């Protein structure tokens, strides 16, 4: 089984993977400019992923 730090690394890797997939799907890696609506969407997604990473880290490290 994975220890606490293995689970923490898995959570952070999944959050990074979600970030890459959502950014790619929203067109953040295109050579053209990104629309302001898309920028706001990605900002909201980034905030959500940061919250998920923080909650996951707290749960793994303190429980």
Buried (B, 14 or more C-beta within 10 A) or exposed (E): EEEEEEBBEEBBEBBEEBBEEBBEEBEBEEEEEBEEEBEEBBEEBEEEBEEBBEEBBEEBEEE
